Amino acid sequence: MSKLPVVSSKEVIRILQKVGFEYAPKRGKGSHLAFVKKDKDKDKTRLVIVPKRKDIPKGTLLAILDHAGLTKEEFINLLKE
């Protein structure tokens, strides 16, 4: 299993948009941004909140990946693209 790198909120946002998430301006407040994606298979919407930070803490990044439905490996591969 690969180790998660330290990433900024800009990098996380780029990955989320790459996998189909869209910015939801009315959802995020203050220092947080919200992104939504409609799941095609399950007829539900995924909501991911990303804090605007230079470095996202590991636990926060893991929670973001969980909410987005991404594995660590998928995230790392998308970072390399």
Gaussian input, Z-matrix of N, CA and C with variables (Angstrom, degrees):
# hf/3-21g

backbone

0 1
 N
 C     1     B1
 C     2     B2     1     A1
 N     3     B3     2     A2     1     D1
 C     4     B4     3     A3     2     D2
 C     5     B5     4     A4     3     D3
 N     6     B6     5     A5     4     D4
 C     7     B7     6     A6     5     D5
 C     8     B8     7     A7     6     D6
 N     9     B9     8     A8     7     D7
 C    10    B10     9     A9     8     D8
 C    11    B11    10    A10     9     D9
 N    12    B12    11    A11    10    D10
 C    13    B13    12    A12    11    D11
 C    14    B14    13    A13    12    D12
 N    15    B15    14    A14    13    D13
 C    16    B16    15    A15    14    D14
 C    17    B17    16    A16    15    D15
 N    18    B18    17    A17    16    D16
 C    19    B19    18    A18    17    D17
 C    20    B20    19    A19    18    D18
 N    21    B21    20    A20    19    D19
 C    22    B22    21    A21    20    D20
 C    23    B23    22    A22    21    D21
 N    24    B24    23    A23    22    D22
 C    25    B25    24    A24    23    D23
 C    26    B26    25    A25    24    D24
 N    27    B27    26    A26    25    D25
 C    28    B28    27    A27    26    D26
 C    29    B29    28    A28    27    D27
 N    30    B30    29    A29    28    D28
 C    31    B31    30    A30    29    D29
 C    32    B32    31    A31    30    D30
 N    33    B33    32    A32    31    D31
 C    34    B34    33    A33    32    D32
 C    35    B35    34    A34    33    D33
 N    36    B36    35    A35    34    D34
 C    37    B37    36    A36    35    D35
 C    38    B38    37    A37    36    D36
 N    39    B39    38    A38    37    D37
 C    40    B40    39    A39    38    D38
 C    41    B41    40    A40    39    D39
 N    42    B42    41    A41    40    D40
 C    43    B43    42    A42    41    D41
 C    44    B44    43    A43    42    D42
 N    45    B45    44    A44    43    D43
 C    46    B46    45    A45    44    D44
 C    47    B47    46    A46    45    D45
 N    48    B48    47    A47    46    D46
 C    49    B49    48    A48    47    D47
 C    50    B50    49    A49    48    D48
 N    51    B51    50    A50    49    D49
 C    52    B52    51    A51    50    D50
 C    53    B53    52    A52    51    D51
 N    54    B54    53    A53    52    D52
 C    55    B55    54    A54    53    D53
 C    56    B56    55    A55    54    D54
 N    57    B57    56    A56    55    D55
 C    58    B58    57    A57    56    D56
 C    59    B59    58    A58    57    D57
 N    60    B60    59    A59    58    D58
 C    61    B61    60    A60    59    D59
 C    62    B62    61    A61    60    D60
 N    63    B63    62    A62    61    D61
 C    64    B64    63    A63    62    D62
 C    65    B65    64    A64    63    D63
 N    66    B66    65    A65    64    D64
 C    67    B67    66    A66    65    D65
 C    68    B68    67    A67    66    D66
 N    69    B69    68    A68    67    D67
 C    70    B70    69    A69    68    D68
 C    71    B71    70    A70    69    D69
 N    72    B72    71    A71    70    D70
 C    73    B73    72    A72    71    D71
 C    74    B74    73    A73    72    D72
 N    75    B75    74    A74    73    D73
 C    76    B76    75    A75    74    D74
 C    77    B77    76    A76    75    D75
 N    78    B78    77    A77    76    D76
 C    79    B79    78    A78    77    D77
 C    80    B80    79    A79    78    D78
 N    81    B81    80    A80    79    D79
 C    82    B82    81    A81    80    D80
 C    83    B83    82    A82    81    D81
 N    84    B84    83    A83    82    D82
 C    85    B85    84    A84    83    D83
 C    86    B86    85    A85    84    D84
 N    87    B87    86    A86    85    D85
 C    88    B88    87    A87    86    D86
 C    89    B89    88    A88    87    D87
 N    90    B90    89    A89    88    D88
 C    91    B91    90    A90    89    D89
 C    92    B92    91    A91    90    D90
 N    93    B93    92    A92    91    D91
 C    94    B94    93    A93    92    D92
 C    95    B95    94    A94    93    D93
 N    96    B96    95    A95    94    D94
 C    97    B97    96    A96    95    D95
 C    98    B98    97    A97    96    D96
 N    99    B99    98    A98    97    D97
 C   100   B100    99    A99    98    D98
 C   101   B101   100   A100    99    D99
 N   102   B102   101   A101   100   D100
 C   103   B103   102   A102   101   D101
 C   104   B104   103   A103   102   D102
 N   105   B105   104   A104   103   D103
 C   106   B106   105   A105   104   D104
 C   107   B107   106   A106   105   D105
 N   108   B108   107   A107   106   D106
 C   109   B109   108   A108   107   D107
 C   110   B110   109   A109   108   D108
 N   111   B111   110   A110   109   D109
 C   112   B112   111   A111   110   D110
 C   113   B113   112   A112   111   D111
 N   114   B114   113   A113   112   D112
 C   115   B115   114   A114   113   D113
 C   116   B116   115   A115   114   D114
 N   117   B117   116   A116   115   D115
 C   118   B118   117   A117   116   D116
 C   119   B119   118   A118   117   D117
 N   120   B120   119   A119   118   D118
 C   121   B121   120   A120   119   D119
 C   122   B122   121   A121   120   D120
 N   123   B123   122   A122   121   D121
 C   124   B124   123   A123   122   D122
 C   125   B125   124   A124   123   D123
 N   126   B126   125   A125   124   D124
 C   127   B127   126   A126   125   D125
 C   128   B128   127   A127   126   D126
 N   129   B129   128   A128   127   D127
 C   130   B130   129   A129   128   D128
 C   131   B131   130   A130   129   D129
 N   132   B132   131   A131   130   D130
 C   133   B133   132   A132   131   D131
 C   134   B134   133   A133   132   D132
 N   135   B135   134   A134   133   D133
 C   136   B136   135   A135   134   D134
 C   137   B137   136   A136   135   D135
 N   138   B138   137   A137   136   D136
 C   139   B139   138   A138   137   D137
 C   140   B140   139   A139   138   D138
 N   141   B141   140   A140   139   D139
 C   142   B142   141   A141   140   D140
 C   143   B143   142   A142   141   D141
 N   144   B144   143   A143   142   D142
 C   145   B145   144   A144   143   D143
 C   146   B146   145   A145   144   D144
 N   147   B147   146   A146   145   D145
 C   148   B148   147   A147   146   D146
 C   149   B149   148   A148   147   D147
 N   150   B150   149   A149   148   D148
 C   151   B151   150   A150   149   D149
 C   152   B152   151   A151   150   D150
 N   153   B153   152   A152   151   D151
 C   154   B154   153   A153   152   D152
 C   155   B155   154   A154   153   D153
 N   156   B156   155   A155   154   D154
 C   157   B157   156   A156   155   D155
 C   158   B158   157   A157   156   D156
 N   159   B159   158   A158   157   D157
 C   160   B160   159   A159   158   D158
 C   161   B161   160   A160   159   D159
 N   162   B162   161   A161   160   D160
 C   163   B163   162   A162   161   D161
 C   164   B164   163   A163   162   D162
 N   165   B165   164   A164   163   D163
 C   166   B166   165   A165   164   D164
 C   167   B167   166   A166   165   D165
 N   168   B168   167   A167   166   D166
 C   169   B169   168   A168   167   D167
 C   170   B170   169   A169   168   D168
 N   171   B171   170   A170   169   D169
 C   172   B172   171   A171   170   D170
 C   173   B173   172   A172   171   D171
 N   174   B174   173   A173   172   D172
 C   175   B175   174   A174   173   D173
 C   176   B176   175   A175   174   D174
 N   177   B177   176   A176   175   D175
 C   178   B178   177   A177   176   D176
 C   179   B179   178   A178   177   D177
 N   180   B180   179   A179   178   D178
 C   181   B181   180   A180   179   D179
 C   182   B182   181   A181   180   D180
 N   183   B183   182   A182   181   D181
 C   184   B184   183   A183   182   D182
 C   185   B185   184   A184   183   D183
 N   186   B186   185   A185   184   D184
 C   187   B187   186   A186   185   D185
 C   188   B188   187   A187   186   D186
 N   189   B189   188   A188   187   D187
 C   190   B190   189   A189   188   D188
 C   191   B191   190   A190   189   D189
 N   192   B192   191   A191   190   D190
 C   193   B193   192   A192   191   D191
 C   194   B194   193   A193   192   D192
 N   195   B195   194   A194   193   D193
 C   196   B196   195   A195   194   D194
 C   197   B197   196   A196   195   D195
 N   198   B198   197   A197   196   D196
 C   199   B199   198   A198   197   D197
 C   200   B200   199   A199   198   D198
 N   201   B201   200   A200   199   D199
 C   202   B202   201   A201   200   D200
 C   203   B203   202   A202   201   D201
 N   204   B204   203   A203   202   D202
 C   205   B205   204   A204   203   D203
 C   206   B206   205   A205   204   D204
 N   207   B207   206   A206   205   D205
 C   208   B208   207   A207   206   D206
 C   209   B209   208   A208   207   D207
 N   210   B210   209   A209   208   D208
 C   211   B211   210   A210   209   D209
 C   212   B212   211   A211   210   D210
 N   213   B213   212   A212   211   D211
 C   214   B214   213   A213   212   D212
 C   215   B215   214   A214   213   D213
 N   216   B216   215   A215   214   D214
 C   217   B217   216   A216   215   D215
 C   218   B218   217   A217   216   D216
 N   219   B219   218   A218   217   D217
 C   220   B220   219   A219   218   D218
 C   221   B221   220   A220   219   D219
 N   222   B222   221   A221   220   D220
 C   223   B223   222   A222   221   D221
 C   224   B224   223   A223   222   D222
 N   225   B225   224   A224   223   D223
 C   226   B226   225   A225   224   D224
 C   227   B227   226   A226   225   D225
 N   228   B228   227   A227   226   D226
 C   229   B229   228   A228   227   D227
 C   230   B230   229   A229   228   D228
 N   231   B231   230   A230   229   D229
 C   232   B232   231   A231   230   D230
 C   233   B233   232   A232   231   D231
 N   234   B234   233   A233   232   D232
 C   235   B235   234   A234   233   D233
 C   236   B236   235   A235   234   D234
 N   237   B237   236   A236   235   D235
 C   238   B238   237   A237   236   D236
 C   239   B239   238   A238   237   D237
 N   240   B240   239   A239   238   D238
 C   241   B241   240   A240   239   D239
 C   242   B242   241   A241   240   D240

   B1=1.4428
   B2=1.5263
   B3=1.3063
   B4=1.4511
   B5=1.5205
   B6=1.3203
   B7=1.4573
   B8=1.5272
   B9=1.3262
   B10=1.4587
   B11=1.5234
   B12=1.3312
   B13=1.4607
   B14=1.5270
   B15=1.3263
   B16=1.4619
   B17=1.5252
   B18=1.3300
   B19=1.4654
   B20=1.5225
   B21=1.3225
   B22=1.4642
   B23=1.5244
   B24=1.3113
   B25=1.4656
   B26=1.5310
   B27=1.3325
   B28=1.4706
   B29=1.5275
   B30=1.3321
   B31=1.4676
   B32=1.5279
   B33=1.3233
   B34=1.4697
   B35=1.5253
   B36=1.3211
   B37=1.4654
   B38=1.5273
   B39=1.3261
   B40=1.4706
   B41=1.5318
   B42=1.3341
   B43=1.4677
   B44=1.5262
   B45=1.3323
   B46=1.4710
   B47=1.5234
   B48=1.3308
   B49=1.4625
   B50=1.5263
   B51=1.3219
   B52=1.4670
   B53=1.5283
   B54=1.3411
   B55=1.4680
   B56=1.5316
   B57=1.3388
   B58=1.4573
   B59=1.5151
   B60=1.3316
   B61=1.4624
   B62=1.5205
   B63=1.3250
   B64=1.4608
   B65=1.5158
   B66=1.3301
   B67=1.4599
   B68=1.5250
   B69=1.3248
   B70=1.4706
   B71=1.5276
   B72=1.3357
   B73=1.4679
   B74=1.5219
   B75=1.3036
   B76=1.4639
   B77=1.5255
   B78=1.3281
   B79=1.4652
   B80=1.5269
   B81=1.3243
   B82=1.4649
   B83=1.5175
   B84=1.3273
   B85=1.4614
   B86=1.5186
   B87=1.3248
   B88=1.4565
   B89=1.5127
   B90=1.3134
   B91=1.4596
   B92=1.5285
   B93=1.3217
   B94=1.4621
   B95=1.5291
   B96=1.3325
   B97=1.4623
   B98=1.5226
   B99=1.3109
   B100=1.4636
   B101=1.5299
   B102=1.3323
   B103=1.4597
   B104=1.5200
   B105=1.3310
   B106=1.4584
   B107=1.5283
   B108=1.3453
   B109=1.4633
   B110=1.5163
   B111=1.3011
   B112=1.4600
   B113=1.5203
   B114=1.3443
   B115=1.4639
   B116=1.5212
   B117=1.3201
   B118=1.4646
   B119=1.5246
   B120=1.3268
   B121=1.4622
   B122=1.5245
   B123=1.3170
   B124=1.4604
   B125=1.5232
   B126=1.3132
   B127=1.4619
   B128=1.5333
   B129=1.3342
   B130=1.4581
   B131=1.5223
   B132=1.3164
   B133=1.4511
   B134=1.5223
   B135=1.3277
   B136=1.4647
   B137=1.5258
   B138=1.3175
   B139=1.4588
   B140=1.5214
   B141=1.3278
   B142=1.4626
   B143=1.5218
   B144=1.3314
   B145=1.4598
   B146=1.5257
   B147=1.3443
   B148=1.4628
   B149=1.5262
   B150=1.3415
   B151=1.4660
   B152=1.5275
   B153=1.3322
   B154=1.4622
   B155=1.5272
   B156=1.3237
   B157=1.4632
   B158=1.5177
   B159=1.3176
   B160=1.4610
   B161=1.5262
   B162=1.3216
   B163=1.4634
   B164=1.5232
   B165=1.3270
   B166=1.4638
   B167=1.5359
   B168=1.3384
   B169=1.4671
   B170=1.5367
   B171=1.3387
   B172=1.4664
   B173=1.5303
   B174=1.3237
   B175=1.4633
   B176=1.5148
   B177=1.3297
   B178=1.4684
   B179=1.5205
   B180=1.3256
   B181=1.4631
   B182=1.5256
   B183=1.3289
   B184=1.4673
   B185=1.5282
   B186=1.3276
   B187=1.4665
   B188=1.5265
   B189=1.3283
   B190=1.4669
   B191=1.5304
   B192=1.3283
   B193=1.4715
   B194=1.5199
   B195=1.3256
   B196=1.4671
   B197=1.5244
   B198=1.3215
   B199=1.4676
   B200=1.5321
   B201=1.3331
   B202=1.4650
   B203=1.5257
   B204=1.3348
   B205=1.4611
   B206=1.5167
   B207=1.3340
   B208=1.4605
   B209=1.5265
   B210=1.3249
   B211=1.4642
   B212=1.5279
   B213=1.3321
   B214=1.4715
   B215=1.5257
   B216=1.3251
   B217=1.4599
   B218=1.5315
   B219=1.3283
   B220=1.4705
   B221=1.5232
   B222=1.3304
   B223=1.4617
   B224=1.5276
   B225=1.3225
   B226=1.4700
   B227=1.5281
   B228=1.3291
   B229=1.4687
   B230=1.5202
   B231=1.3241
   B232=1.4636
   B233=1.5265
   B234=1.3243
   B235=1.4710
   B236=1.5215
   B237=1.3240
   B238=1.4669
   B239=1.5227
   B240=1.3209
   B241=1.4789
   B242=1.5064
   A1=108.35
   A2=117.27
   A3=122.77
   A4=111.44
   A5=114.21
   A6=120.61
   A7=108.94
   A8=116.35
   A9=120.40
   A10=110.55
   A11=117.73
   A12=120.04
   A13=110.64
   A14=116.02
   A15=120.81
   A16=106.50
   A17=116.50
   A18=120.72
   A19=110.47
   A20=115.31
   A21=121.08
   A22=109.52
   A23=115.38
   A24=119.38
   A25=110.64
   A26=117.60
   A27=120.63
   A28=111.09
   A29=116.32
   A30=120.02
   A31=111.15
   A32=116.67
   A33=120.73
   A34=109.67
   A35=116.86
   A36=121.65
   A37=110.44
   A38=117.05
   A39=121.21
   A40=110.50
   A41=116.72
   A42=121.10
   A43=110.48
   A44=116.65
   A45=120.04
   A46=110.88
   A47=116.65
   A48=119.80
   A49=111.12
   A50=116.30
   A51=120.89
   A52=111.47
   A53=117.16
   A54=120.35
   A55=112.60
   A56=117.11
   A57=119.52
   A58=117.64
   A59=118.34
   A60=119.93
   A61=109.63
   A62=115.49
   A63=121.74
   A64=109.57
   A65=115.50
   A66=121.66
   A67=109.55
   A68=116.45
   A69=122.73
   A70=107.91
   A71=117.89
   A72=120.89
   A73=115.00
   A74=118.60
   A75=120.31
   A76=112.61
   A77=118.03
   A78=121.23
   A79=112.97
   A80=118.19
   A81=121.61
   A82=111.71
   A83=115.99
   A84=120.04
   A85=109.61
   A86=115.72
   A87=120.28
   A88=112.49
   A89=116.06
   A90=121.16
   A91=112.55
   A92=117.61
   A93=121.83
   A94=110.24
   A95=115.85
   A96=122.43
   A97=108.79
   A98=116.15
   A99=121.08
   A100=109.97
   A101=115.15
   A102=122.28
   A103=108.75
   A104=116.37
   A105=121.08
   A106=110.42
   A107=113.93
   A108=120.98
   A109=107.77
   A110=116.25
   A111=122.22
   A112=108.36
   A113=117.20
   A114=121.65
   A115=109.15
   A116=116.55
   A117=120.90
   A118=111.39
   A119=116.72
   A120=120.99
   A121=113.52
   A122=117.29
   A123=120.69
   A124=114.64
   A125=118.06
   A126=122.37
   A127=111.82
   A128=115.40
   A129=119.82
   A130=108.87
   A131=116.40
   A132=121.97
   A133=109.97
   A134=116.25
   A135=121.37
   A136=108.39
   A137=116.63
   A138=122.91
   A139=108.38
   A140=116.28
   A141=121.77
   A142=108.18
   A143=115.99
   A144=122.06
   A145=107.84
   A146=116.48
   A147=121.59
   A148=108.98
   A149=117.46
   A150=119.25
   A151=109.83
   A152=117.02
   A153=121.17
   A154=107.25
   A155=116.05
   A156=121.26
   A157=109.73
   A158=114.85
   A159=119.86
   A160=109.67
   A161=116.73
   A162=122.13
   A163=109.36
   A164=116.60
   A165=121.63
   A166=107.65
   A167=118.61
   A168=120.35
   A169=111.50
   A170=116.08
   A171=121.73
   A172=112.07
   A173=117.65
   A174=121.12
   A175=112.19
   A176=116.19
   A177=120.99
   A178=110.21
   A179=116.46
   A180=120.67
   A181=110.98
   A182=117.18
   A183=120.39
   A184=111.06
   A185=117.44
   A186=121.03
   A187=110.74
   A188=116.98
   A189=121.13
   A190=109.52
   A191=116.80
   A192=120.50
   A193=111.17
   A194=116.51
   A195=121.01
   A196=110.75
   A197=116.87
   A198=120.90
   A199=111.43
   A200=116.26
   A201=120.53
   A202=112.28
   A203=117.12
   A204=120.26
   A205=113.14
   A206=117.23
   A207=122.28
   A208=110.33
   A209=116.05
   A210=120.26
   A211=108.49
   A212=115.84
   A213=120.19
   A214=110.32
   A215=115.61
   A216=120.33
   A217=111.35
   A218=116.81
   A219=120.16
   A220=110.22
   A221=116.51
   A222=120.95
   A223=110.97
   A224=116.72
   A225=120.71
   A226=110.64
   A227=117.59
   A228=120.78
   A229=111.41
   A230=117.48
   A231=120.80
   A232=111.29
   A233=117.16
   A234=120.95
   A235=111.29
   A236=116.21
   A237=121.35
   A238=112.60
   A239=117.55
   A240=121.02
   A241=111.27
   D1=133.88
   D2=-177.05
   D3=-79.67
   D4=152.09
   D5=177.96
   D6=-86.18
   D7=137.38
   D8=179.34
   D9=-72.34
   D10=132.28
   D11=176.21
   D12=-78.68
   D13=163.49
   D14=173.48
   D15=-79.16
   D16=124.88
   D17=-177.60
   D18=-129.23
   D19=157.98
   D20=177.13
   D21=-92.41
   D22=168.51
   D23=178.20
   D24=-64.01
   D25=-32.49
   D26=178.86
   D27=-61.76
   D28=-40.64
   D29=179.39
   D30=-68.56
   D31=-40.22
   D32=178.34
   D33=-62.98
   D34=-44.09
   D35=179.99
   D36=-61.97
   D37=-41.63
   D38=179.32
   D39=-60.26
   D40=-42.36
   D41=179.55
   D42=-66.94
   D43=-44.77
   D44=179.98
   D45=-59.38
   D46=-43.03
   D47=179.53
   D48=-67.64
   D49=-32.81
   D50=178.58
   D51=-63.87
   D52=-32.75
   D53=-178.79
   D54=-95.96
   D55=9.68
   D56=171.17
   D57=108.05
   D58=4.16
   D59=177.48
   D60=-78.72
   D61=145.99
   D62=178.75
   D63=-119.53
   D64=145.71
   D65=178.57
   D66=-65.80
   D67=133.73
   D68=178.57
   D69=-116.62
   D70=88.80
   D71=-172.28
   D72=-61.24
   D73=-27.38
   D74=-177.64
   D75=-82.80
   D76=-8.09
   D77=-176.27
   D78=-92.82
   D79=-43.07
   D80=-176.03
   D81=-82.81
   D82=147.66
   D83=179.23
   D84=-133.53
   D85=148.56
   D86=174.47
   D87=61.26
   D88=-121.84
   D89=-175.39
   D90=-93.69
   D91=22.67
   D92=179.75
   D93=-126.88
   D94=143.97
   D95=177.16
   D96=-117.15
   D97=143.29
   D98=-179.20
   D99=-111.16
   D100=141.38
   D101=177.53
   D102=-132.59
   D103=139.07
   D104=-178.40
   D105=-125.94
   D106=152.92
   D107=176.61
   D108=-148.32
   D109=131.46
   D110=177.45
   D111=-83.65
   D112=120.20
   D113=176.45
   D114=-74.32
   D115=125.70
   D116=-178.62
   D117=-73.44
   D118=-38.01
   D119=-174.97
   D120=-75.00
   D121=-39.97
   D122=-169.39
   D123=-106.91
   D124=1.81
   D125=178.79
   D126=54.53
   D127=45.37
   D128=175.13
   D129=-139.25
   D130=166.77
   D131=-179.05
   D132=-109.61
   D133=133.18
   D134=175.61
   D135=-94.50
   D136=134.04
   D137=177.43
   D138=-118.31
   D139=127.44
   D140=178.81
   D141=-125.25
   D142=128.05
   D143=177.78
   D144=-104.02
   D145=128.29
   D146=-179.28
   D147=-119.05
   D148=122.72
   D149=176.47
   D150=-74.77
   D151=142.95
   D152=176.53
   D153=-80.69
   D154=99.72
   D155=-178.52
   D156=-142.09
   D157=152.86
   D158=176.21
   D159=-66.00
   D160=-47.47
   D161=177.85
   D162=-123.38
   D163=124.31
   D164=178.16
   D165=-84.94
   D166=125.42
   D167=177.24
   D168=-60.44
   D169=150.84
   D170=-175.72
   D171=-56.17
   D172=-46.25
   D173=-179.17
   D174=-62.98
   D175=-39.29
   D176=178.00
   D177=-66.03
   D178=-42.23
   D179=179.01
   D180=-63.28
   D181=-41.65
   D182=177.66
   D183=-62.11
   D184=-39.43
   D185=177.99
   D186=-66.23
   D187=-40.52
   D188=178.24
   D189=-61.84
   D190=-45.11
   D191=179.62
   D192=-62.78
   D193=-40.15
   D194=178.44
   D195=-62.35
   D196=-46.67
   D197=179.56
   D198=-65.11
   D199=-32.75
   D200=-179.00
   D201=-81.78
   D202=-12.76
   D203=-178.81
   D204=78.31
   D205=27.24
   D206=-179.97
   D207=-109.47
   D208=147.54
   D209=173.11
   D210=-90.96
   D211=167.45
   D212=177.23
   D213=-59.87
   D214=-43.89
   D215=-177.39
   D216=-63.79
   D217=-43.22
   D218=177.65
   D219=-60.43
   D220=-43.97
   D221=-179.56
   D222=-61.96
   D223=-46.40
   D224=-179.30
   D225=-63.18
   D226=-41.25
   D227=177.71
   D228=-63.73
   D229=-39.96
   D230=178.35
   D231=-67.32
   D232=-32.75
   D233=176.83
   D234=-64.05
   D235=-35.24
   D236=-177.17
   D237=-74.81
   D238=-21.09
   D239=-177.57
   D240=-71.23

